[in-house]
Structure formats: structure tokens, C-alpha cells
Amino acid sequence: MRTVEELNKSKAPIVRIDPSLEQYRDKVLFPEKLAKANELLKTAKLPSRKRVTS
């Protein structure tokens, strides 16, 4: 176990994940939104990159 001083100096946040959330791991909660997002990603294009000369 870390001391309080070590935890305070750490850059990582202290987070405890609720184990009851495991029931949602492989479920799609919003299938309509997922389908719409996948369709948008299929047709999306990346912006052109401008070259910077120095």
C-alpha cells in the first residue's frame, strides 16, 4: 500500500471502478446511435494536411 505522500505526488488520478458496471461490457446500449456513428465513419474523410516549410 502506498503512503498518502506518495499518492499526493503521483500524477495518476485515484479511481475506483464499480464492479457492477461489468454487466455492460459486451452490451450495445444504443444500437441506433452505434449504427449511425458507424455509417458516418465509413463516409468520413480526413482533412488534408498542409505542409509547413521552415
Jmol script that loads the backbone (N, CA, C; Angstrom):
load data "model"
ATOM      1  N   MET A   1       0.835  -1.181   0.000  1.00  0.00           N
ATOM      2  CA  MET A   1       0.000   0.000   0.000  1.00  0.00           C
ATOM      3  C   MET A   1       0.876   1.239   0.000  1.00  0.00           C
ATOM      4  N   ARG A   2       0.506   2.221  -0.766  1.00  0.00           N
ATOM      5  CA  ARG A   2       1.262   3.463  -0.848  1.00  0.00           C
ATOM      6  C   ARG A   2       0.900   4.385   0.313  1.00  0.00           C
ATOM      7  N   THR A   3       1.838   5.227   0.637  1.00  0.00           N
ATOM      8  CA  THR A   3       1.565   6.205   1.687  1.00  0.00           C
ATOM      9  C   THR A   3       0.808   7.382   1.083  1.00  0.00           C
ATOM     10  N   VAL A   4       0.252   8.209   1.925  1.00  0.00           N
ATOM     11  CA  VAL A   4      -0.504   9.367   1.470  1.00  0.00           C
ATOM     12  C   VAL A   4       0.398  10.321   0.691  1.00  0.00           C
ATOM     13  N   GLU A   5       1.627  10.483   1.138  1.00  0.00           N
ATOM     14  CA  GLU A   5       2.556  11.383   0.452  1.00  0.00           C
ATOM     15  C   GLU A   5       2.848  10.891  -0.967  1.00  0.00           C
ATOM     16  N   GLU A   6       3.027   9.581  -1.129  1.00  0.00           N
ATOM     17  CA  GLU A   6       3.278   9.021  -2.456  1.00  0.00           C
ATOM     18  C   GLU A   6       2.074   9.229  -3.371  1.00  0.00           C
ATOM     19  N   LEU A   7       0.879   9.056  -2.825  1.00  0.00           N
ATOM     20  CA  LEU A   7      -0.329   9.246  -3.620  1.00  0.00           C
ATOM     21  C   LEU A   7      -0.498  10.711  -4.015  1.00  0.00           C
ATOM     22  N   ASN A   8      -0.151  11.618  -3.120  1.00  0.00           N
ATOM     23  CA  ASN A   8      -0.280  13.042  -3.423  1.00  0.00           C
ATOM     24  C   ASN A   8       0.703  13.483  -4.496  1.00  0.00           C
ATOM     25  N   LYS A   9       1.881  12.884  -4.543  1.00  0.00           N
ATOM     26  CA  LYS A   9       2.892  13.240  -5.534  1.00  0.00           C
ATOM     27  C   LYS A   9       2.605  12.608  -6.893  1.00  0.00           C
ATOM     28  N   SER A  10       1.810  11.573  -6.912  1.00  0.00           N
ATOM     29  CA  SER A  10       1.524  10.845  -8.143  1.00  0.00           C
ATOM     30  C   SER A  10       0.708  11.697  -9.108  1.00  0.00           C
ATOM     31  N   LYS A  11       0.999  11.558 -10.399  1.00  0.00           N
ATOM     32  CA  LYS A  11       0.262  12.289 -11.431  1.00  0.00           C
ATOM     33  C   LYS A  11      -1.004  11.544 -11.848  1.00  0.00           C
ATOM     34  N   ALA A  12      -1.089  10.260 -11.537  1.00  0.00           N
ATOM     35  CA  ALA A  12      -2.241   9.456 -11.934  1.00  0.00           C
ATOM     36  C   ALA A  12      -3.398   9.698 -10.971  1.00  0.00           C
ATOM     37  N   PRO A  13      -4.608   9.822 -11.495  1.00  0.00           N
ATOM     38  CA  PRO A  13      -5.754  10.003 -10.616  1.00  0.00           C
ATOM     39  C   PRO A  13      -6.073   8.712  -9.868  1.00  0.00           C
ATOM     40  N   ILE A  14      -6.652   8.859  -8.712  1.00  0.00           N
ATOM     41  CA  ILE A  14      -7.056   7.705  -7.915  1.00  0.00           C
ATOM     42  C   ILE A  14      -8.524   7.437  -8.240  1.00  0.00           C
ATOM     43  N   VAL A  15      -8.769   6.303  -8.882  1.00  0.00           N
ATOM     44  CA  VAL A  15     -10.118   5.979  -9.331  1.00  0.00           C
ATOM     45  C   VAL A  15     -10.441   4.551  -8.925  1.00  0.00           C
ATOM     46  N   ARG A  16     -11.617   4.363  -8.397  1.00  0.00           N
ATOM     47  CA  ARG A  16     -12.096   3.018  -8.092  1.00  0.00           C
ATOM     48  C   ARG A  16     -13.277   2.741  -9.010  1.00  0.00           C
ATOM     49  N   ILE A  17     -13.169   1.707  -9.824  1.00  0.00           N
ATOM     50  CA  ILE A  17     -14.219   1.369 -10.786  1.00  0.00           C
ATOM     51  C   ILE A  17     -15.217   0.431 -10.128  1.00  0.00           C
ATOM     52  N   ASP A  18     -16.481   0.775 -10.284  1.00  0.00           N
ATOM     53  CA  ASP A  18     -17.554  -0.005  -9.686  1.00  0.00           C
ATOM     54  C   ASP A  18     -17.675  -1.349 -10.408  1.00  0.00           C
ATOM     55  N   PRO A  19     -17.538  -2.470  -9.698  1.00  0.00           N
ATOM     56  CA  PRO A  19     -17.600  -3.790 -10.350  1.00  0.00           C
ATOM     57  C   PRO A  19     -18.963  -4.104 -10.972  1.00  0.00           C
ATOM     58  N   SER A  20     -20.022  -3.432 -10.540  1.00  0.00           N
ATOM     59  CA  SER A  20     -21.340  -3.713 -11.107  1.00  0.00           C
ATOM     60  C   SER A  20     -21.452  -3.243 -12.559  1.00  0.00           C
ATOM     61  N   LEU A  21     -20.495  -2.446 -13.032  1.00  0.00           N
ATOM     62  CA  LEU A  21     -20.509  -1.991 -14.422  1.00  0.00           C
ATOM     63  C   LEU A  21     -20.094  -3.087 -15.396  1.00  0.00           C
ATOM     64  N   GLU A  22     -19.558  -4.183 -14.903  1.00  0.00           N
ATOM     65  CA  GLU A  22     -19.139  -5.297 -15.763  1.00  0.00           C
ATOM     66  C   GLU A  22     -20.305  -5.877 -16.560  1.00  0.00           C
ATOM     67  N   GLN A  23     -21.518  -5.721 -16.075  1.00  0.00           N
ATOM     68  CA  GLN A  23     -22.671  -6.271 -16.789  1.00  0.00           C
ATOM     69  C   GLN A  23     -22.891  -5.585 -18.143  1.00  0.00           C
ATOM     70  N   TYR A  24     -22.320  -4.409 -18.343  1.00  0.00           N
ATOM     71  CA  TYR A  24     -22.486  -3.670 -19.590  1.00  0.00           C
ATOM     72  C   TYR A  24     -21.328  -3.850 -20.558  1.00  0.00           C
ATOM     73  N   ARG A  25     -20.358  -4.684 -20.223  1.00  0.00           N
ATOM     74  CA  ARG A  25     -19.139  -4.789 -21.025  1.00  0.00           C
ATOM     75  C   ARG A  25     -19.414  -5.171 -22.484  1.00  0.00           C
ATOM     76  N   ASP A  26     -20.206  -6.166 -22.759  1.00  0.00           N
ATOM     77  CA  ASP A  26     -20.421  -6.639 -24.130  1.00  0.00           C
ATOM     78  C   ASP A  26     -21.803  -6.290 -24.672  1.00  0.00           C
ATOM     79  N   LYS A  27     -22.498  -5.360 -24.031  1.00  0.00           N
ATOM     80  CA  LYS A  27     -23.830  -4.974 -24.488  1.00  0.00           C
ATOM     81  C   LYS A  27     -23.760  -3.660 -25.252  1.00  0.00           C
ATOM     82  N   VAL A  28     -24.539  -3.580 -26.328  1.00  0.00           N
ATOM     83  CA  VAL A  28     -24.686  -2.325 -27.053  1.00  0.00           C
ATOM     84  C   VAL A  28     -25.935  -1.654 -26.492  1.00  0.00           C
ATOM     85  N   LEU A  29     -25.744  -0.535 -25.804  1.00  0.00           N
ATOM     86  CA  LEU A  29     -26.864   0.115 -25.140  1.00  0.00           C
ATOM     87  C   LEU A  29     -27.684   0.984 -26.091  1.00  0.00           C
ATOM     88  N   PHE A  30     -27.048   1.524 -27.126  1.00  0.00           N
ATOM     89  CA  PHE A  30     -27.739   2.402 -28.063  1.00  0.00           C
ATOM     90  C   PHE A  30     -27.452   1.939 -29.489  1.00  0.00           C
ATOM     91  N   PRO A  31     -28.137   0.884 -29.962  1.00  0.00           N
ATOM     92  CA  PRO A  31     -27.819   0.324 -31.281  1.00  0.00           C
ATOM     93  C   PRO A  31     -28.076   1.303 -32.433  1.00  0.00           C
ATOM     94  N   GLU A  32     -29.091   2.170 -32.313  1.00  0.00           N
ATOM     95  CA  GLU A  32     -29.371   3.119 -33.386  1.00  0.00           C
ATOM     96  C   GLU A  32     -28.233   4.127 -33.513  1.00  0.00           C
ATOM     97  N   LYS A  33     -27.770   4.628 -32.387  1.00  0.00           N
ATOM     98  CA  LYS A  33     -26.676   5.601 -32.410  1.00  0.00           C
ATOM     99  C   LYS A  33     -25.377   4.953 -32.892  1.00  0.00           C
ATOM    100  N   LEU A  34     -25.158   3.702 -32.524  1.00  0.00           N
ATOM    101  CA  LEU A  34     -23.963   2.997 -32.977  1.00  0.00           C
ATOM    102  C   LEU A  34     -23.991   2.809 -34.488  1.00  0.00           C
ATOM    103  N   ALA A  35     -25.137   2.439 -35.027  1.00  0.00           N
ATOM    104  CA  ALA A  35     -25.260   2.256 -36.475  1.00  0.00           C
ATOM    105  C   ALA A  35     -25.033   3.576 -37.205  1.00  0.00           C
ATOM    106  N   LYS A  36     -25.590   4.659 -36.676  1.00  0.00           N
ATOM    107  CA  LYS A  36     -25.412   5.971 -37.300  1.00  0.00           C
ATOM    108  C   LYS A  36     -23.946   6.406 -37.247  1.00  0.00           C
ATOM    109  N   ALA A  37     -23.299   6.196 -36.117  1.00  0.00           N
ATOM    110  CA  ALA A  37     -21.885   6.561 -35.971  1.00  0.00           C
ATOM    111  C   ALA A  37     -21.016   5.743 -36.915  1.00  0.00           C
ATOM    112  N   ASN A  38     -21.288   4.462 -37.043  1.00  0.00           N
ATOM    113  CA  ASN A  38     -20.512   3.616 -37.955  1.00  0.00           C
ATOM    114  C   ASN A  38     -20.695   4.056 -39.403  1.00  0.00           C
ATOM    115  N   GLU A  39     -21.907   4.451 -39.763  1.00  0.00           N
ATOM    116  CA  GLU A  39     -22.163   4.920 -41.122  1.00  0.00           C
ATOM    117  C   GLU A  39     -21.417   6.224 -41.392  1.00  0.00           C
ATOM    118  N   LEU A  40     -21.406   7.122 -40.426  1.00  0.00           N
ATOM    119  CA  LEU A  40     -20.678   8.377 -40.589  1.00  0.00           C
ATOM    120  C   LEU A  40     -19.180   8.134 -40.705  1.00  0.00           C
ATOM    121  N   LEU A  41     -18.667   7.184 -39.955  1.00  0.00           N
ATOM    122  CA  LEU A  41     -17.239   6.887 -40.015  1.00  0.00           C
ATOM    123  C   LEU A  41     -16.842   6.254 -41.345  1.00  0.00           C
ATOM    124  N   LYS A  42     -17.754   5.512 -41.950  1.00  0.00           N
ATOM    125  CA  LYS A  42     -17.457   4.893 -43.245  1.00  0.00           C
ATOM    126  C   LYS A  42     -17.270   5.955 -44.324  1.00  0.00           C
ATOM    127  N   THR A  43     -18.072   7.008 -44.266  1.00  0.00           N
ATOM    128  CA  THR A  43     -18.046   8.019 -45.322  1.00  0.00           C
ATOM    129  C   THR A  43     -17.185   9.227 -44.969  1.00  0.00           C
ATOM    130  N   ALA A  44     -16.664   9.297 -43.767  1.00  0.00           N
ATOM    131  CA  ALA A  44     -15.884  10.459 -43.343  1.00  0.00           C
ATOM    132  C   ALA A  44     -14.520  10.468 -44.017  1.00  0.00           C
ATOM    133  N   LYS A  45     -14.064  11.662 -44.323  1.00  0.00           N
ATOM    134  CA  LYS A  45     -12.739  11.824 -44.904  1.00  0.00           C
ATOM    135  C   LYS A  45     -11.903  12.672 -43.959  1.00  0.00           C
ATOM    136  N   LEU A  46     -10.623  12.381 -43.933  1.00  0.00           N
ATOM    137  CA  LEU A  46      -9.723  13.166 -43.105  1.00  0.00           C
ATOM    138  C   LEU A  46      -9.394  14.473 -43.811  1.00  0.00           C
ATOM    139  N   PRO A  47      -9.198  15.543 -43.065  1.00  0.00           N
ATOM    140  CA  PRO A  47      -8.821  16.805 -43.703  1.00  0.00           C
ATOM    141  C   PRO A  47      -7.423  16.704 -44.297  1.00  0.00           C
ATOM    142  N   SER A  48      -7.196  17.462 -45.352  1.00  0.00           N
ATOM    143  CA  SER A  48      -5.879  17.424 -45.982  1.00  0.00           C
ATOM    144  C   SER A  48      -4.863  18.095 -45.068  1.00  0.00           C
ATOM    145  N   ARG A  49      -3.666  17.549 -45.074  1.00  0.00           N
ATOM    146  CA  ARG A  49      -2.602  18.098 -44.231  1.00  0.00           C
ATOM    147  C   ARG A  49      -1.833  19.141 -45.013  1.00  0.00           C
ATOM    148  N   LYS A  50      -1.624  20.263 -44.395  1.00  0.00           N
ATOM    149  CA  LYS A  50      -0.822  21.312 -45.012  1.00  0.00           C
ATOM    150  C   LYS A  50       0.605  21.144 -44.534  1.00  0.00           C
ATOM    151  N   ARG A  51       1.531  21.188 -45.468  1.00  0.00           N
ATOM    152  CA  ARG A  51       2.940  21.056 -45.109  1.00  0.00           C
ATOM    153  C   ARG A  51       3.479  22.412 -44.684  1.00  0.00           C
ATOM    154  N   VAL A  52       4.186  22.396 -43.602  1.00  0.00           N
ATOM    155  CA  VAL A  52       4.797  23.615 -43.100  1.00  0.00           C
ATOM    156  C   VAL A  52       6.269  23.580 -43.467  1.00  0.00           C
ATOM    157  N   THR A  53       6.697  24.588 -44.193  1.00  0.00           N
ATOM    158  CA  THR A  53       8.114  24.671 -44.543  1.00  0.00           C
ATOM    159  C   THR A  53       8.776  25.699 -43.649  1.00  0.00           C
ATOM    160  N   SER A  54       9.945  25.364 -43.185  1.00  0.00           N
ATOM    161  CA  SER A  54      10.628  26.305 -42.296  1.00  0.00           C
ATOM    162  C   SER A  54      11.921  26.798 -42.886  1.00  0.00           C
TER     163      SER A  54
END
end "model"
wireframe off; spacefill off
backbone 0.3
color backbone group
